[in-house]
Amino acid sequence: VVSLFLHFTVNPKPRVEFIDRPRCCLRGKECSISRFQQVESRWGYSGTSDRIRFSVNKRIFVVGFGLYGSIHGPTDYQVNIQV
């Protein structure tokens, strides 16, 4: 599970023990967009919605997204993802 997670979240891609070629015609450069320059052990929450907003001038495919959780153990969240 860890190698699969790393394959879809980091660049450059680590070596994996499974076939990593796309199954369909999605080809091209993969770009990662991050809200933070680095991941810290914690951050503040102001009560407002957190988001990443961007625009493009050609067709793109979103291949994944990540959610960060509590450093204090399991927590329930209500999440609304819009693409």
PyMOL Python script that loads the backbone (N, CA, C, O; Angstrom):
from pymol import cmd

cmd.read_pdbstr("""\
ATOM      1  N   VAL A   1       0.827  -1.184   0.000  1.00  0.00           N
ATOM      2  CA  VAL A   1       0.000   0.000   0.000  1.00  0.00           C
ATOM      3  C   VAL A   1       0.873   1.249   0.000  1.00  0.00           C
ATOM      4  O   VAL A   1       0.554   2.219  -0.689  1.00  0.00           O
ATOM      5  N   VAL A   2       1.960   1.246   0.753  1.00  0.00           N
ATOM      6  CA  VAL A   2       2.838   2.415   0.828  1.00  0.00           C
ATOM      7  C   VAL A   2       3.444   2.724  -0.530  1.00  0.00           C
ATOM      8  O   VAL A   2       3.476   3.885  -0.938  1.00  0.00           O
ATOM      9  N   SER A   3       3.929   1.701  -1.245  1.00  0.00           N
ATOM     10  CA  SER A   3       4.542   1.954  -2.551  1.00  0.00           C
ATOM     11  C   SER A   3       3.512   2.489  -3.542  1.00  0.00           C
ATOM     12  O   SER A   3       3.844   3.328  -4.379  1.00  0.00           O
ATOM     13  N   LEU A   4       2.280   2.024  -3.462  1.00  0.00           N
ATOM     14  CA  LEU A   4       1.221   2.528  -4.331  1.00  0.00           C
ATOM     15  C   LEU A   4       0.924   3.990  -4.014  1.00  0.00           C
ATOM     16  O   LEU A   4       0.792   4.808  -4.924  1.00  0.00           O
ATOM     17  N   PHE A   5       0.819   4.321  -2.727  1.00  0.00           N
ATOM     18  CA  PHE A   5       0.589   5.705  -2.309  1.00  0.00           C
ATOM     19  C   PHE A   5       1.715   6.613  -2.799  1.00  0.00           C
ATOM     20  O   PHE A   5       1.448   7.678  -3.357  1.00  0.00           O
ATOM     21  N   LEU A   6       2.966   6.208  -2.598  1.00  0.00           N
ATOM     22  CA  LEU A   6       4.097   7.023  -3.031  1.00  0.00           C
ATOM     23  C   LEU A   6       4.110   7.197  -4.541  1.00  0.00           C
ATOM     24  O   LEU A   6       4.429   8.278  -5.036  1.00  0.00           O
ATOM     25  N   HIS A   7       3.771   6.155  -5.272  1.00  0.00           N
ATOM     26  CA  HIS A   7       3.761   6.241  -6.731  1.00  0.00           C
ATOM     27  C   HIS A   7       2.810   7.329  -7.222  1.00  0.00           C
ATOM     28  O   HIS A   7       3.115   8.026  -8.189  1.00  0.00           O
ATOM     29  N   PHE A   8       1.669   7.478  -6.568  1.00  0.00           N
ATOM     30  CA  PHE A   8       0.680   8.448  -7.018  1.00  0.00           C
ATOM     31  C   PHE A   8       0.822   9.820  -6.369  1.00  0.00           C
ATOM     32  O   PHE A   8       0.069  10.729  -6.716  1.00  0.00           O
ATOM     33  N   THR A   9       1.760  10.003  -5.441  1.00  0.00           N
ATOM     34  CA  THR A   9       1.848  11.295  -4.757  1.00  0.00           C
ATOM     35  C   THR A   9       3.183  12.001  -4.871  1.00  0.00           C
ATOM     36  O   THR A   9       3.240  13.202  -4.607  1.00  0.00           O
ATOM     37  N   VAL A  10       4.250  11.336  -5.244  1.00  0.00           N
ATOM     38  CA  VAL A  10       5.555  12.005  -5.265  1.00  0.00           C
ATOM     39  C   VAL A  10       6.142  12.026  -6.670  1.00  0.00           C
ATOM     40  O   VAL A  10       5.834  11.177  -7.507  1.00  0.00           O
ATOM     41  N   ASN A  11       6.975  12.998  -6.901  1.00  0.00           N
ATOM     42  CA  ASN A  11       7.758  13.108  -8.138  1.00  0.00           C
ATOM     43  C   ASN A  11       9.180  13.434  -7.751  1.00  0.00           C
ATOM     44  O   ASN A  11       9.362  14.338  -6.935  1.00  0.00           O
ATOM     45  N   PRO A  12      10.189  12.789  -8.256  1.00  0.00           N
ATOM     46  CA  PRO A  12      10.118  11.712  -9.236  1.00  0.00           C
ATOM     47  C   PRO A  12       9.560  10.440  -8.616  1.00  0.00           C
ATOM     48  O   PRO A  12       9.601  10.259  -7.399  1.00  0.00           O
ATOM     49  N   LYS A  13       9.041   9.564  -9.461  1.00  0.00           N
ATOM     50  CA  LYS A  13       8.412   8.325  -9.017  1.00  0.00           C
ATOM     51  C   LYS A  13       9.452   7.338  -8.491  1.00  0.00           C
ATOM     52  O   LYS A  13      10.491   7.150  -9.125  1.00  0.00           O
ATOM     53  N   PRO A  14       9.194   6.701  -7.339  1.00  0.00           N
ATOM     54  CA  PRO A  14      10.107   5.667  -6.846  1.00  0.00           C
ATOM     55  C   PRO A  14       9.953   4.387  -7.666  1.00  0.00           C
ATOM     56  O   PRO A  14       8.944   4.205  -8.347  1.00  0.00           O
ATOM     57  N   ARG A  15      10.927   3.518  -7.606  1.00  0.00           N
ATOM     58  CA  ARG A  15      10.855   2.222  -8.274  1.00  0.00           C
ATOM     59  C   ARG A  15       9.778   1.374  -7.600  1.00  0.00           C
ATOM     60  O   ARG A  15       9.703   1.326  -6.372  1.00  0.00           O
ATOM     61  N   VAL A  16       8.952   0.715  -8.390  1.00  0.00           N
ATOM     62  CA  VAL A  16       7.852  -0.084  -7.843  1.00  0.00           C
ATOM     63  C   VAL A  16       7.891  -1.502  -8.401  1.00  0.00           C
ATOM     64  O   VAL A  16       8.531  -1.756  -9.420  1.00  0.00           O
ATOM     65  N   GLU A  17       7.205  -2.422  -7.731  1.00  0.00           N
ATOM     66  CA  GLU A  17       7.188  -3.830  -8.138  1.00  0.00           C
ATOM     67  C   GLU A  17       5.955  -4.179  -8.968  1.00  0.00           C
ATOM     68  O   GLU A  17       5.666  -5.357  -9.177  1.00  0.00           O
ATOM     69  N   PHE A  18       5.229  -3.175  -9.439  1.00  0.00           N
ATOM     70  CA  PHE A  18       4.066  -3.427 -10.282  1.00  0.00           C
ATOM     71  C   PHE A  18       4.232  -2.663 -11.589  1.00  0.00           C
ATOM     72  O   PHE A  18       5.053  -1.750 -11.682  1.00  0.00           O
ATOM     73  N   ILE A  19       3.453  -3.038 -12.595  1.00  0.00           N
ATOM     74  CA  ILE A  19       3.516  -2.358 -13.888  1.00  0.00           C
ATOM     75  C   ILE A  19       2.950  -0.954 -13.717  1.00  0.00           C
ATOM     76  O   ILE A  19       1.801  -0.790 -13.306  1.00  0.00           O
ATOM     77  N   ASP A  20       3.753   0.056 -14.032  1.00  0.00           N
ATOM     78  CA  ASP A  20       3.323   1.435 -13.815  1.00  0.00           C
ATOM     79  C   ASP A  20       2.960   2.166 -15.107  1.00  0.00           C
ATOM     80  O   ASP A  20       2.828   3.390 -15.106  1.00  0.00           O
ATOM     81  N   ARG A  21       2.798   1.435 -16.203  1.00  0.00           N
ATOM     82  CA  ARG A  21       2.374   2.058 -17.456  1.00  0.00           C
ATOM     83  C   ARG A  21       0.875   2.333 -17.398  1.00  0.00           C
ATOM     84  O   ARG A  21       0.118   1.499 -16.903  1.00  0.00           O
ATOM     85  N   PRO A  22       0.433   3.489 -17.896  1.00  0.00           N
ATOM     86  CA  PRO A  22      -1.012   3.773 -17.922  1.00  0.00           C
ATOM     87  C   PRO A  22      -1.763   2.731 -18.746  1.00  0.00           C
ATOM     88  O   PRO A  22      -1.243   2.230 -19.743  1.00  0.00           O
ATOM     89  N   ARG A  23      -2.983   2.406 -18.330  1.00  0.00           N
ATOM     90  CA  ARG A  23      -3.799   1.418 -19.041  1.00  0.00           C
ATOM     91  C   ARG A  23      -4.546   2.021 -20.222  1.00  0.00           C
ATOM     92  O   ARG A  23      -5.088   1.283 -21.045  1.00  0.00           O
ATOM     93  N   CYS A  24      -4.587   3.337 -20.320  1.00  0.00           N
ATOM     94  CA  CYS A  24      -5.340   3.964 -21.402  1.00  0.00           C
ATOM     95  C   CYS A  24      -4.464   4.984 -22.124  1.00  0.00           C
ATOM     96  O   CYS A  24      -3.236   4.940 -22.040  1.00  0.00           O
ATOM     97  N   CYS A  25      -5.097   5.877 -22.815  1.00  0.00           N
ATOM     98  CA  CYS A  25      -4.366   6.822 -23.663  1.00  0.00           C
ATOM     99  C   CYS A  25      -3.907   8.077 -22.921  1.00  0.00           C
ATOM    100  O   CYS A  25      -3.466   9.021 -23.576  1.00  0.00           O
ATOM    101  N   LEU A  26      -3.985   8.135 -21.613  1.00  0.00           N
ATOM    102  CA  LEU A  26      -3.539   9.315 -20.872  1.00  0.00           C
ATOM    103  C   LEU A  26      -2.020   9.350 -20.863  1.00  0.00           C
ATOM    104  O   LEU A  26      -1.378   8.598 -20.130  1.00  0.00           O
ATOM    105  N   ARG A  27      -1.467  10.201 -21.656  1.00  0.00           N
ATOM    106  CA  ARG A  27      -0.016  10.325 -21.756  1.00  0.00           C
ATOM    107  C   ARG A  27       0.345  11.795 -21.607  1.00  0.00           C
ATOM    108  O   ARG A  27      -0.502  12.671 -21.783  1.00  0.00           O
ATOM    109  N   GLY A  28       1.586  12.056 -21.287  1.00  0.00           N
ATOM    110  CA  GLY A  28       2.044  13.431 -21.170  1.00  0.00           C
ATOM    111  C   GLY A  28       2.708  13.667 -19.839  1.00  0.00           C
ATOM    112  O   GLY A  28       2.896  12.745 -19.046  1.00  0.00           O
ATOM    113  N   LYS A  29       3.055  14.895 -19.605  1.00  0.00           N
ATOM    114  CA  LYS A  29       3.753  15.262 -18.381  1.00  0.00           C
ATOM    115  C   LYS A  29       2.773  15.326 -17.208  1.00  0.00           C
ATOM    116  O   LYS A  29       1.687  15.896 -17.320  1.00  0.00           O
ATOM    117  N   GLU A  30       3.172  14.736 -16.091  1.00  0.00           N
ATOM    118  CA  GLU A  30       2.370  14.800 -14.875  1.00  0.00           C
ATOM    119  C   GLU A  30       2.920  15.901 -13.993  1.00  0.00           C
ATOM    120  O   GLU A  30       4.125  15.958 -13.750  1.00  0.00           O
ATOM    121  N   CYS A  31       2.055  16.773 -13.512  1.00  0.00           N
ATOM    122  CA  CYS A  31       2.456  17.878 -12.636  1.00  0.00           C
ATOM    123  C   CYS A  31       1.771  17.717 -11.289  1.00  0.00           C
ATOM    124  O   CYS A  31       0.605  17.329 -11.216  1.00  0.00           O
ATOM    125  N   SER A  32       2.500  18.016 -10.229  1.00  0.00           N
ATOM    126  CA  SER A  32       1.931  17.998  -8.882  1.00  0.00           C
ATOM    127  C   SER A  32       1.729  19.424  -8.415  1.00  0.00           C
ATOM    128  O   SER A  32       2.614  20.266  -8.568  1.00  0.00           O
ATOM    129  N   ILE A  33       0.570  19.696  -7.846  1.00  0.00           N
ATOM    130  CA  ILE A  33       0.266  21.009  -7.299  1.00  0.00           C
ATOM    131  C   ILE A  33       0.114  20.833  -5.800  1.00  0.00           C
ATOM    132  O   ILE A  33      -0.649  19.981  -5.343  1.00  0.00           O
ATOM    133  N   SER A  34       0.835  21.632  -5.040  1.00  0.00           N
ATOM    134  CA  SER A  34       0.796  21.510  -3.589  1.00  0.00           C
ATOM    135  C   SER A  34       0.428  22.847  -2.966  1.00  0.00           C
ATOM    136  O   SER A  34       0.921  23.893  -3.389  1.00  0.00           O
ATOM    137  N   ARG A  35      -0.424  22.813  -1.979  1.00  0.00           N
ATOM    138  CA  ARG A  35      -0.819  24.036  -1.284  1.00  0.00           C
ATOM    139  C   ARG A  35       0.315  24.563  -0.399  1.00  0.00           C
ATOM    140  O   ARG A  35       0.397  25.762  -0.133  1.00  0.00           O
ATOM    141  N   PHE A  36       1.173  23.672   0.046  1.00  0.00           N
ATOM    142  CA  PHE A  36       2.255  24.044   0.949  1.00  0.00           C
ATOM    143  C   PHE A  36       3.600  23.747   0.307  1.00  0.00           C
ATOM    144  O   PHE A  36       3.714  22.810  -0.483  1.00  0.00           O
ATOM    145  N   GLN A  37       4.626  24.538   0.638  1.00  0.00           N
ATOM    146  CA  GLN A  37       5.967  24.267   0.135  1.00  0.00           C
ATOM    147  C   GLN A  37       6.547  23.032   0.802  1.00  0.00           C
ATOM    148  O   GLN A  37       7.325  22.304   0.185  1.00  0.00           O
ATOM    149  N   GLN A  38       6.181  22.786   2.043  1.00  0.00           N
ATOM    150  CA  GLN A  38       6.604  21.589   2.758  1.00  0.00           C
ATOM    151  C   GLN A  38       5.523  21.225   3.761  1.00  0.00           C
ATOM    152  O   GLN A  38       4.724  22.072   4.159  1.00  0.00           O
ATOM    153  N   VAL A  39       5.501  19.981   4.161  1.00  0.00           N
ATOM    154  CA  VAL A  39       4.498  19.517   5.117  1.00  0.00           C
ATOM    155  C   VAL A  39       5.087  19.616   6.515  1.00  0.00           C
ATOM    156  O   VAL A  39       6.122  19.020   6.810  1.00  0.00           O
ATOM    157  N   GLU A  40       4.424  20.365   7.359  1.00  0.00           N
ATOM    158  CA  GLU A  40       4.851  20.530   8.746  1.00  0.00           C
ATOM    159  C   GLU A  40       4.059  19.568   9.625  1.00  0.00           C
ATOM    160  O   GLU A  40       3.158  18.877   9.151  1.00  0.00           O
ATOM    161  N   SER A  41       4.400  19.533  10.885  1.00  0.00           N
ATOM    162  CA  SER A  41       3.685  18.647  11.797  1.00  0.00           C
ATOM    163  C   SER A  41       2.298  19.182  12.144  1.00  0.00           C
ATOM    164  O   SER A  41       1.451  18.423  12.615  1.00  0.00           O
ATOM    165  N   ARG A  42       2.052  20.453  11.924  1.00  0.00           N
ATOM    166  CA  ARG A  42       0.738  21.022  12.204  1.00  0.00           C
ATOM    167  C   ARG A  42       0.579  22.366  11.512  1.00  0.00           C
ATOM    168  O   ARG A  42       1.556  22.973  11.074  1.00  0.00           O
ATOM    169  N   TRP A  43      -0.659  22.819  11.420  1.00  0.00           N
ATOM    170  CA  TRP A  43      -0.957  24.132  10.867  1.00  0.00           C
ATOM    171  C   TRP A  43      -2.244  24.619  11.499  1.00  0.00           C
ATOM    172  O   TRP A  43      -3.022  23.825  12.027  1.00  0.00           O
ATOM    173  N   GLY A  44      -2.465  25.889  11.448  1.00  0.00           N
ATOM    174  CA  GLY A  44      -3.647  26.472  12.057  1.00  0.00           C
ATOM    175  C   GLY A  44      -4.859  26.379  11.149  1.00  0.00           C
ATOM    176  O   GLY A  44      -4.732  26.186   9.940  1.00  0.00           O
ATOM    177  N   TYR A  45      -6.026  26.518  11.739  1.00  0.00           N
ATOM    178  CA  TYR A  45      -7.266  26.496  10.970  1.00  0.00           C
ATOM    179  C   TYR A  45      -8.083  27.707  11.358  1.00  0.00           C
ATOM    180  O   TYR A  45      -8.384  27.914  12.534  1.00  0.00           O
ATOM    181  N   SER A  46      -8.443  28.506  10.369  1.00  0.00           N
ATOM    182  CA  SER A  46      -9.148  29.757  10.637  1.00  0.00           C
ATOM    183  C   SER A  46     -10.664  29.617  10.574  1.00  0.00           C
ATOM    184  O   SER A  46     -11.374  30.584  10.848  1.00  0.00           O
ATOM    185  N   GLY A  47     -11.178  28.447  10.224  1.00  0.00           N
ATOM    186  CA  GLY A  47     -12.616  28.258  10.113  1.00  0.00           C
ATOM    187  C   GLY A  47     -13.153  28.491   8.711  1.00  0.00           C
ATOM    188  O   GLY A  47     -14.339  28.275   8.461  1.00  0.00           O
ATOM    189  N   THR A  48     -12.303  28.926   7.795  1.00  0.00           N
ATOM    190  CA  THR A  48     -12.735  29.135   6.414  1.00  0.00           C
ATOM    191  C   THR A  48     -12.361  27.925   5.561  1.00  0.00           C
ATOM    192  O   THR A  48     -11.533  27.106   5.958  1.00  0.00           O
ATOM    193  N   SER A  49     -12.973  27.825   4.401  1.00  0.00           N
ATOM    194  CA  SER A  49     -12.684  26.711   3.493  1.00  0.00           C
ATOM    195  C   SER A  49     -11.261  26.794   2.980  1.00  0.00           C
ATOM    196  O   SER A  49     -10.764  27.879   2.679  1.00  0.00           O
ATOM    197  N   ASP A  50     -10.609  25.652   2.881  1.00  0.00           N
ATOM    198  CA  ASP A  50      -9.275  25.563   2.291  1.00  0.00           C
ATOM    199  C   ASP A  50      -9.442  25.069   0.869  1.00  0.00           C
ATOM    200  O   ASP A  50     -10.271  24.202   0.593  1.00  0.00           O
ATOM    201  N   ARG A  51      -8.644  25.632  -0.037  1.00  0.00           N
ATOM    202  CA  ARG A  51      -8.795  25.226  -1.429  1.00  0.00           C
ATOM    203  C   ARG A  51      -7.548  25.524  -2.232  1.00  0.00           C
ATOM    204  O   ARG A  51      -6.704  26.334  -1.848  1.00  0.00           O
ATOM    205  N   ILE A  52      -7.464  24.847  -3.345  1.00  0.00           N
ATOM    206  CA  ILE A  52      -6.488  25.161  -4.384  1.00  0.00           C
ATOM    207  C   ILE A  52      -7.310  25.467  -5.621  1.00  0.00           C
ATOM    208  O   ILE A  52      -8.128  24.651  -6.044  1.00  0.00           O
ATOM    209  N   ARG A  53      -7.099  26.633  -6.199  1.00  0.00           N
ATOM    210  CA  ARG A  53      -7.833  27.019  -7.398  1.00  0.00           C
ATOM    211  C   ARG A  53      -6.824  27.310  -8.492  1.00  0.00           C
ATOM    212  O   ARG A  53      -5.850  28.030  -8.269  1.00  0.00           O
ATOM    213  N   PHE A  54      -7.050  26.758  -9.664  1.00  0.00           N
ATOM    214  CA  PHE A  54      -6.162  27.019 -10.789  1.00  0.00           C
ATOM    215  C   PHE A  54      -6.960  26.968 -12.077  1.00  0.00           C
ATOM    216  O   PHE A  54      -8.057  26.412 -12.120  1.00  0.00           O
ATOM    217  N   SER A  55      -6.402  27.550 -13.123  1.00  0.00           N
ATOM    218  CA  SER A  55      -7.042  27.496 -14.437  1.00  0.00           C
ATOM    219  C   SER A  55      -6.024  27.003 -15.451  1.00  0.00           C
ATOM    220  O   SER A  55      -4.818  27.136 -15.248  1.00  0.00           O
ATOM    221  N   VAL A  56      -6.509  26.441 -16.531  1.00  0.00           N
ATOM    222  CA  VAL A  56      -5.647  25.895 -17.574  1.00  0.00           C
ATOM    223  C   VAL A  56      -6.122  26.397 -18.926  1.00  0.00           C
ATOM    224  O   VAL A  56      -7.264  26.831 -19.079  1.00  0.00           O
ATOM    225  N   ASN A  57      -5.224  26.333 -19.906  1.00  0.00           N
ATOM    226  CA  ASN A  57      -5.592  26.776 -21.251  1.00  0.00           C
ATOM    227  C   ASN A  57      -5.665  25.619 -22.242  1.00  0.00           C
ATOM    228  O   ASN A  57      -5.732  25.834 -23.452  1.00  0.00           O
ATOM    229  N   LYS A  58      -5.651  24.386 -21.724  1.00  0.00           N
ATOM    230  CA  LYS A  58      -5.839  23.208 -22.561  1.00  0.00           C
ATOM    231  C   LYS A  58      -6.418  22.095 -21.695  1.00  0.00           C
ATOM    232  O   LYS A  58      -6.475  22.215 -20.471  1.00  0.00           O
ATOM    233  N   ARG A  59      -6.842  21.020 -22.336  1.00  0.00           N
ATOM    234  CA  ARG A  59      -7.480  19.909 -21.631  1.00  0.00           C
ATOM    235  C   ARG A  59      -6.484  19.223 -20.696  1.00  0.00           C
ATOM    236  O   ARG A  59      -5.345  18.955 -21.077  1.00  0.00           O
ATOM    237  N   ILE A  60      -6.927  18.943 -19.470  1.00  0.00           N
ATOM    238  CA  ILE A  60      -6.095  18.227 -18.504  1.00  0.00           C
ATOM    239  C   ILE A  60      -6.897  17.075 -17.916  1.00  0.00           C
ATOM    240  O   ILE A  60      -8.121  17.031 -18.040  1.00  0.00           O
ATOM    241  N   PHE A  61      -6.208  16.156 -17.283  1.00  0.00           N
ATOM    242  CA  PHE A  61      -6.829  15.063 -16.551  1.00  0.00           C
ATOM    243  C   PHE A  61      -6.335  15.136 -15.116  1.00  0.00           C
ATOM    244  O   PHE A  61      -5.127  15.126 -14.878  1.00  0.00           O
ATOM    245  N   VAL A  62      -7.244  15.210 -14.163  1.00  0.00           N
ATOM    246  CA  VAL A  62      -6.886  15.179 -12.749  1.00  0.00           C
ATOM    247  C   VAL A  62      -6.789  13.705 -12.369  1.00  0.00           C
ATOM    248  O   VAL A  62      -7.771  12.969 -12.463  1.00  0.00           O
ATOM    249  N   VAL A  63      -5.606  13.279 -11.942  1.00  0.00           N
ATOM    250  CA  VAL A  63      -5.392  11.860 -11.657  1.00  0.00           C
ATOM    251  C   VAL A  63      -5.411  11.543 -10.167  1.00  0.00           C
ATOM    252  O   VAL A  63      -5.280  10.380  -9.786  1.00  0.00           O
ATOM    253  N   GLY A  64      -5.569  12.544  -9.329  1.00  0.00           N
ATOM    254  CA  GLY A  64      -5.639  12.263  -7.902  1.00  0.00           C
ATOM    255  C   GLY A  64      -5.646  13.527  -7.074  1.00  0.00           C
ATOM    256  O   GLY A  64      -5.420  14.624  -7.585  1.00  0.00           O
ATOM    257  N   PHE A  65      -5.906  13.364  -5.798  1.00  0.00           N
ATOM    258  CA  PHE A  65      -5.840  14.463  -4.840  1.00  0.00           C
ATOM    259  C   PHE A  65      -5.587  13.877  -3.465  1.00  0.00           C
ATOM    260  O   PHE A  65      -5.809  12.687  -3.243  1.00  0.00           O
ATOM    261  N   GLY A  66      -5.124  14.707  -2.541  1.00  0.00           N
ATOM    262  CA  GLY A  66      -4.832  14.242  -1.194  1.00  0.00           C
ATOM    263  C   GLY A  66      -5.542  15.074  -0.149  1.00  0.00           C
ATOM    264  O   GLY A  66      -5.803  16.260  -0.350  1.00  0.00           O
ATOM    265  N   LEU A  67      -5.847  14.451   0.952  1.00  0.00           N
ATOM    266  CA  LEU A  67      -6.451  15.128   2.096  1.00  0.00           C
ATOM    267  C   LEU A  67      -5.561  14.907   3.306  1.00  0.00           C
ATOM    268  O   LEU A  67      -5.051  13.807   3.516  1.00  0.00           O
ATOM    269  N   TYR A  68      -5.374  15.948   4.099  1.00  0.00           N
ATOM    270  CA  TYR A  68      -4.570  15.844   5.315  1.00  0.00           C
ATOM    271  C   TYR A  68      -5.498  15.749   6.516  1.00  0.00           C
ATOM    272  O   TYR A  68      -6.568  16.358   6.533  1.00  0.00           O
ATOM    273  N   GLY A  69      -5.089  14.989   7.513  1.00  0.00           N
ATOM    274  CA  GLY A  69      -5.918  14.787   8.694  1.00  0.00           C
ATOM    275  C   GLY A  69      -5.227  15.236   9.967  1.00  0.00           C
ATOM    276  O   GLY A  69      -4.191  15.900   9.931  1.00  0.00           O
ATOM    277  N   SER A  70      -5.807  14.870  11.071  1.00  0.00           N
ATOM    278  CA  SER A  70      -5.338  15.266  12.388  1.00  0.00           C
ATOM    279  C   SER A  70      -4.058  14.527  12.779  1.00  0.00           C
ATOM    280  O   SER A  70      -3.870  13.361  12.433  1.00  0.00           O
ATOM    281  N   ILE A  71      -3.184  15.226  13.505  1.00  0.00           N
ATOM    282  CA  ILE A  71      -1.991  14.574  14.052  1.00  0.00           C
ATOM    283  C   ILE A  71      -2.302  13.932  15.402  1.00  0.00           C
ATOM    284  O   ILE A  71      -1.438  13.288  15.997  1.00  0.00           O
ATOM    285  N   HIS A  72      -3.530  14.104  15.885  1.00  0.00           N
ATOM    286  CA  HIS A  72      -3.917  13.617  17.204  1.00  0.00           C
ATOM    287  C   HIS A  72      -4.729  12.335  17.142  1.00  0.00           C
ATOM    288  O   HIS A  72      -5.507  12.066  18.057  1.00  0.00           O
ATOM    289  N   GLY A  73      -4.578  11.542  16.103  1.00  0.00           N
ATOM    290  CA  GLY A  73      -5.288  10.275  16.010  1.00  0.00           C
ATOM    291  C   GLY A  73      -6.500  10.359  15.107  1.00  0.00           C
ATOM    292  O   GLY A  73      -6.732  11.378  14.456  1.00  0.00           O
ATOM    293  N   PRO A  74      -7.282   9.272  15.067  1.00  0.00           N
ATOM    294  CA  PRO A  74      -8.449   9.213  14.190  1.00  0.00           C
ATOM    295  C   PRO A  74      -9.451  10.324  14.492  1.00  0.00           C
ATOM    296  O   PRO A  74      -9.739  10.623  15.651  1.00  0.00           O
ATOM    297  N   THR A  75      -9.969  10.921  13.441  1.00  0.00           N
ATOM    298  CA  THR A  75     -10.945  12.000  13.546  1.00  0.00           C
ATOM    299  C   THR A  75     -11.926  11.878  12.394  1.00  0.00           C
ATOM    300  O   THR A  75     -11.540  11.470  11.299  1.00  0.00           O
ATOM    301  N   ASP A  76     -13.171  12.221  12.617  1.00  0.00           N
ATOM    302  CA  ASP A  76     -14.171  12.236  11.544  1.00  0.00           C
ATOM    303  C   ASP A  76     -14.184  13.614  10.893  1.00  0.00           C
ATOM    304  O   ASP A  76     -14.094  14.636  11.574  1.00  0.00           O
ATOM    305  N   TYR A  77     -14.299  13.628   9.565  1.00  0.00           N
ATOM    306  CA  TYR A  77     -14.346  14.871   8.803  1.00  0.00           C
ATOM    307  C   TYR A  77     -15.537  14.847   7.863  1.00  0.00           C
ATOM    308  O   TYR A  77     -15.967  13.785   7.414  1.00  0.00           O
ATOM    309  N   GLN A  78     -16.060  16.016   7.572  1.00  0.00           N
ATOM    310  CA  GLN A  78     -17.051  16.161   6.513  1.00  0.00           C
ATOM    311  C   GLN A  78     -16.351  16.904   5.386  1.00  0.00           C
ATOM    312  O   GLN A  78     -15.920  18.043   5.566  1.00  0.00           O
ATOM    313  N   VAL A  79     -16.234  16.269   4.226  1.00  0.00           N
ATOM    314  CA  VAL A  79     -15.442  16.804   3.123  1.00  0.00           C
ATOM    315  C   VAL A  79     -16.312  16.948   1.887  1.00  0.00           C
ATOM    316  O   VAL A  79     -17.119  16.071   1.580  1.00  0.00           O
ATOM    317  N   ASN A  80     -16.143  18.063   1.176  1.00  0.00           N
ATOM    318  CA  ASN A  80     -16.832  18.305  -0.088  1.00  0.00           C
ATOM    319  C   ASN A  80     -15.764  18.568  -1.141  1.00  0.00           C
ATOM    320  O   ASN A  80     -15.096  19.601  -1.102  1.00  0.00           O
ATOM    321  N   ILE A  81     -15.600  17.642  -2.081  1.00  0.00           N
ATOM    322  CA  ILE A  81     -14.613  17.784  -3.150  1.00  0.00           C
ATOM    323  C   ILE A  81     -15.345  18.208  -4.413  1.00  0.00           C
ATOM    324  O   ILE A  81     -16.308  17.556  -4.817  1.00  0.00           O
ATOM    325  N   GLN A  82     -14.904  19.290  -5.042  1.00  0.00           N
ATOM    326  CA  GLN A  82     -15.482  19.746  -6.306  1.00  0.00           C
ATOM    327  C   GLN A  82     -14.388  19.828  -7.343  1.00  0.00           C
ATOM    328  O   GLN A  82     -13.347  20.443  -7.112  1.00  0.00           O
ATOM    329  N   VAL A  83     -14.622  19.209  -8.490  1.00  0.00           N
ATOM    330  CA  VAL A  83     -13.660  19.262  -9.599  1.00  0.00           C
ATOM    331  C   VAL A  83     -14.381  19.815 -10.803  1.00  0.00           C
ATOM    332  O   VAL A  83     -13.782  19.958 -11.869  1.00  0.00           O
TER     333      VAL A  83
END
""", "prot")
cmd.dss("prot")
cmd.show_as("cartoon", "prot")
cmd.util.cbc("prot")
cmd.orient("prot")
